[in-house]
Amino acid sequence: MMNLSTSTSTRFAKFSIKSVIRSKEAILLGLSLSLIFISSSQNLYAAKRSQLAPAEFSEQVQRESQGYKKCRQDVLSGVKAKKIDKKDVGPALNACRENFPGIGLYIDCKKTALKSSDKDKKTEGLKKCKRFLVAATFDASQAIPVFVDRGRIYFAGMGLNDSIPVKGLTSPNYDCKHVKDAIENDDKGEFILFGNHPSVFTGFADLPLKKLLQPLGQGKSKDKGQSVFKIAGFGRIFGDLKSKSAAVFFPSASCVFSRNLGDLLAGISIYYLIDKDSKVAVPYFGTIFYKKQASSTAPTSKVIETLIQYLGEDFKVVNKNSDVTFIASESITEFDEEGDPKNVCRKPRPNQMIAAVKSRQGDDKGNMAPQYLLLANIKNLCDHGDRLIRRLLGK
């Protein structure tokens, strides 16, 4: 379950999707919902820069370009100085792309475009590369800074795709102290969003209950009088494992947007699943929180409509309760007692991404600003669970 709460005292509680995430992390930067559609072979969407002056955006691109180049140079220098093992070069370079996705996509695209011998194709290719740059770089004029290209997710100027060595989380726009603390001590992590019964993961799915209990053991209760068990190297199990309602949550921690967010947004956080053994952070989900005054330019109905366009033609509203709209490519069939998606990792795992938009109470027509927008990489969550179970089973 997902409790987007303002209190850090709820770290070990199951999160409910019915409240707002840590207002103490809310930081401001001005956005506008002046959106235009940019068509290409990948159905690219990007926001019109209406509030951010072109010169300011250019300065941001230049700043991030320098950061991207430095990141790559540091990796190559580390290899040369034998501080980085050759087997770690790929993940380290991926970290550079995830930290600076707009620049990374632009450079890769430009290299391909320049190979064309056809002048017109080369010109059109370079235009498309600039669209990549705009779409995947955080722009303060975007009310919905989300970009998806060929299944890869870019959220508020960060990639939500490849695992990153924790020491490689170096985006200039985010403070990742929580992630770095949690990698040293998973008790500092948070256990949130989309619980799964352990039996839905690969390796456990075919085991009878008695054999399932053997690798997990009874665990150690974290809270007196509650069925909350800590399983070393795995996560927290809420409820009796013998019950279908039991759910495991893996440790996660957030990087918090640390620049000015202006008048419409209250904050941006990106959560990573913590892999303590390998010292990597697995991109999990991003959240954007809106202020009440965003209703004039970013009403809930428009945010939902635009987000579906950004995610792709296969996406649609699949479920809706009193105040939360869920968006996915396929229906969500299992929910917990609070109405939140559950067992999203049960095979055949039809949804690779799930989004949620929470409306503010008192407006059933979507005219008010949303409370938050959330986008989760479900594939990463399920792959992470499979990986942890393989370790428990010694495979």
Secondary structure by P-SEA (a helix, b strand, c coil): cccccccccccccccccccccccccbbbbbbbcbbbbbbcccbbbbbccccccaaaaaaaaaaaaaaaaaaaaaaaaaaaaccccccaaaaaaaaaaaacaaaaaaaaaaaaaaacccaaaaaaaaaaaaaaaaaacccccccccccccccccccccccccccccccccccccccaaaaaaaaaccccccccccccccccccccccccaaaaaaaacccccccccccbbbbccbbbbccccccccbbbbcbbbbbcccccccccccbbbbbbbbccccccccccbbbbbbcccccccccaaaaaaaaaaaacccccccccccccccccccccccccccccccccccccccccbbbbbbbccccccccccccbbbbbaaaaaaaaaaaaaaaaacc
